[in-house]
């Protein structure tokens, strides 16, 4: 997915940037980094990565 960012006069609501943020998180590999520690089972690490992604989105 590619984004073209342009300045406009439209009103922006609070969820407009979530798709761009999701793309940036995917490309940065931060979610995998959070889930790759040795501090829990695989399920616990996946939940931690989900919580991390949710918090960043908020």
C-alpha positions as CSV (number, residue, x, y, z in Angstrom):
1,X,0.0,0.0,0.0
2,X,1.3,3.4,-0.9
3,X,0.3,6.8,0.4
4,X,0.5,10.2,-1.2
5,X,0.4,12.9,1.4
6,X,-0.8,16.3,0.3
7,X,-1.9,19.4,2.1
8,X,-5.7,20.1,1.8
9,X,-8.5,22.1,3.3
10,X,-10.6,19.1,4.4
11,X,-11.4,18.5,8.0
12,X,-9.4,15.7,9.6
13,X,-11.0,13.4,12.1
14,X,-9.2,11.4,14.8
15,X,-9.0,8.1,12.9
16,X,-7.6,9.5,9.6
17,X,-4.0,8.7,10.4
18,X,-4.5,5.1,11.6
19,X,-3.9,3.4,8.3
20,X,-0.7,5.4,7.8
21,X,0.4,4.6,11.3
22,X,-0.3,0.9,10.8
23,X,1.8,0.9,7.6
24,X,4.7,2.7,9.5
25,X,4.5,0.1,12.3
26,X,4.6,-2.8,9.8
27,X,7.6,-1.3,8.0
28,X,9.5,-0.4,11.2
29,X,9.2,-4.0,12.5
30,X,8.6,-2.7,16.0
31,X,5.7,-5.1,16.6
32,X,8.0,-8.1,15.9
33,X,10.7,-6.6,18.2
34,X,8.2,-6.3,21.1
35,X,7.1,-9.9,20.6
36,X,10.7,-11.3,20.3
37,X,11.8,-10.9,23.9
38,X,12.4,-13.9,26.2
39,X,9.9,-12.7,28.8
40,X,7.0,-15.0,28.3
41,X,5.4,-17.7,26.2
42,X,4.6,-17.2,22.6
43,X,1.0,-16.4,23.3
44,X,2.0,-13.9,26.0
45,X,4.4,-12.2,23.6
46,X,1.8,-12.0,20.8
47,X,-0.6,-10.4,23.3
48,X,2.1,-7.9,24.4
49,X,2.7,-7.0,20.7
50,X,-1.1,-6.5,20.2
51,X,-1.3,-4.3,23.3
52,X,1.7,-2.3,22.0
53,X,0.1,-1.7,18.6
54,X,-3.2,-0.7,20.3
55,X,-1.5,1.8,22.6
56,X,0.5,3.4,19.7
57,X,-2.8,3.7,17.8
58,X,-4.5,5.5,20.7
